[in-house]
Amino acid sequence: MSISTTLQNCLSRKGSQYDIVHHAHTHSTSETAQVAHVPGDRLAKTVLLADERGYVAAVLPSTFRLDMSELRDTTGRDLELVREAELSALFQDCEIGAVPPVGMAYGMQTYLDESLAAQPDIYFEAGDHEDLIHMRTEQFLNLMDKAERGSFAHRWST
């Protein structure tokens, strides 16, 4: 499948500079980070949520978990996780579970956790389970310039 058409168009419109990192097929962000030899703090994952007003994408490091109460404070919305069955209709050019962080390109409000801005570079799903986009953080923040930024995620505790 490679890069989703929507993501490719978004990258082109923004004039983004990036590399594609190909890796073996994976089923989770932690597995992707391991197989692709990517630090988990630099691998952005996208969590889809919804309420009666519509869908929202929250983008955070793969080593973090979403704090729903802090997201509620950030958004002013009482959001719930979207069921996997809904994802294929929302992201028709992506494999289920390989959603790129550019929710705004898919017509939804997007929130970016501030912790990603502290990283030197960022990796994220390209739309399938075998390719990542890699770019400098400045390029990523330019790509995500329509996303609202906030602090709504915390590192997984072990």
C-alpha positions as CSV (number, residue, x, y, z in Angstrom):
1,M,0.0,0.0,0.0
2,S,2.8,2.4,0.9
3,I,2.0,6.1,1.6
4,S,-1.7,7.0,1.8
5,T,-2.8,9.3,-1.0
6,T,-4.2,11.8,1.5
7,L,-0.9,11.9,3.4
8,Q,1.1,12.1,0.2
9,N,-1.0,15.1,-0.9
10,C,-0.6,16.8,2.5
11,L,3.2,16.3,2.4
12,S,3.4,17.7,-1.1
13,R,1.2,20.8,-0.3
14,K,3.5,21.6,2.7
15,G,6.7,21.0,0.7
16,S,7.7,18.5,3.4
17,Q,11.2,17.0,3.4
18,Y,11.1,13.4,4.6
19,D,12.4,9.9,4.3
20,I,10.5,6.6,4.1
21,V,11.6,3.9,6.5
22,H,10.5,0.5,5.3
23,H,10.2,-2.3,7.9
24,A,8.8,-5.8,8.4
25,H,5.0,-5.9,8.8
26,T,4.0,-5.1,12.4
27,H,0.8,-5.0,14.5
28,S,1.5,-2.4,17.2
29,T,3.4,0.8,17.6
30,S,5.8,-0.8,20.2
31,E,6.5,-3.6,17.7
32,T,7.0,-1.0,14.9
33,A,9.5,0.9,17.0
34,Q,11.4,-2.2,17.8
35,V,11.5,-3.6,14.3
36,A,12.3,-0.3,12.6
37,H,14.9,0.5,15.3
38,V,13.1,3.8,16.2
39,P,13.1,5.3,19.7
40,G,9.5,5.0,20.9
41,D,9.4,8.6,22.1
42,R,10.0,9.7,18.5
43,L,7.3,7.5,17.0
44,A,4.0,9.4,16.9
45,K,0.8,7.4,17.2
46,T,-2.7,8.7,16.4
47,V,-5.6,7.9,18.6
48,L,-9.1,8.5,17.2
49,L,-11.9,9.8,19.4
50,A,-15.4,11.1,18.9
51,D,-18.4,12.7,20.5
52,E,-21.7,14.1,19.2
53,R,-19.8,16.9,17.4
54,G,-17.6,14.6,15.4
55,Y,-14.2,12.9,15.2
56,V,-10.9,14.1,16.8
57,A,-7.4,12.8,16.3
58,A,-5.0,13.0,19.2
59,V,-1.3,12.6,18.3
60,L,1.2,11.5,21.0
61,P,4.4,9.5,21.4
62,S,4.0,5.7,21.1
63,T,5.6,5.3,24.6
64,F,2.8,7.5,26.1
65,R,-0.8,6.9,27.0
66,L,-3.6,9.3,26.5
67,D,-5.0,11.0,29.7
68,M,-8.7,11.3,28.9
69,S,-9.3,13.9,31.6
70,E,-6.5,16.1,30.4
71,L,-7.7,15.7,26.8
72,R,-11.2,16.7,28.0
73,D,-9.6,19.8,29.7
74,T,-7.7,20.6,26.5
75,T,-10.6,20.1,24.1
76,G,-13.6,21.0,26.2
77,R,-15.2,17.8,24.9
78,D,-16.3,14.5,26.4
79,L,-14.6,12.2,23.9
80,E,-14.6,8.5,23.6
81,L,-12.4,6.1,21.7
82,V,-13.5,5.2,18.2
83,R,-14.1,1.5,17.5
84,E,-11.8,-0.1,15.1
85,A,-14.7,-0.9,12.7
86,E,-15.2,2.9,12.2
87,L,-11.6,3.5,11.2
88,S,-11.8,2.0,7.7
89,A,-14.6,4.4,6.7
90,L,-12.7,7.4,8.1
91,F,-9.3,6.5,6.6
92,Q,-10.2,4.7,3.4
93,D,-6.7,5.0,2.0
94,C,-5.0,3.5,5.1
95,E,-4.8,0.0,6.6
96,I,-6.7,-0.3,9.9
97,G,-4.4,0.7,12.7
98,A,-1.9,2.5,10.5
99,V,-3.4,6.0,10.7
100,P,-1.1,9.0,9.9
101,P,-1.2,11.9,12.3
102,V,-2.6,14.4,9.8
103,G,-6.2,14.1,11.0
104,M,-6.9,17.6,9.6
105,A,-6.2,16.3,6.1
106,Y,-9.1,13.9,6.8
107,G,-11.4,16.7,7.9
108,M,-11.1,16.3,11.7
109,Q,-9.8,18.5,14.5
110,T,-6.3,17.3,15.5
111,Y,-4.5,17.7,18.8
112,L,-0.7,17.3,19.1
113,D,0.9,16.5,22.5
114,E,3.7,19.0,23.3
115,S,6.1,16.2,24.2
116,L,6.7,15.4,20.5
117,A,8.0,19.0,19.9
118,A,10.9,18.2,22.2
119,Q,12.2,15.4,20.0
120,P,14.9,16.0,17.3
121,D,13.0,14.1,14.7
122,I,9.7,12.3,14.4
123,Y,8.5,9.0,12.8
124,F,4.9,8.2,12.0
125,E,2.7,5.7,10.1
126,A,2.5,6.3,6.4
127,G,-0.8,4.5,6.0
128,D,0.3,0.8,6.1
129,H,2.0,-1.5,8.5
130,E,5.3,-1.5,6.7
131,D,6.3,2.1,6.1
132,L,7.1,5.0,8.3
133,I,7.6,8.7,7.4
134,H,10.7,10.2,9.1
135,M,11.3,13.9,9.3
136,R,13.0,16.6,11.3
137,T,10.7,18.0,14.1
138,E,10.6,21.4,12.4
139,Q,9.2,19.8,9.3
140,F,6.7,17.8,11.4
141,L,5.5,20.9,13.3
142,N,5.1,22.6,9.9
143,L,3.0,19.7,8.6
144,M,0.9,19.8,11.8
145,D,0.5,23.6,11.9
146,K,-3.3,23.3,12.0
147,A,-3.2,21.0,15.0
148,E,-3.9,22.4,18.4
149,R,-1.1,21.7,20.9
150,G,-1.5,20.7,24.5
151,S,-0.3,18.3,27.2
152,F,-2.7,15.4,27.4
153,A,-0.4,12.3,27.5
154,H,2.0,10.6,30.0
155,R,4.7,8.0,29.6
156,W,3.5,4.5,30.3
157,S,4.5,3.5,33.8
158,T,6.0,0.0,34.2
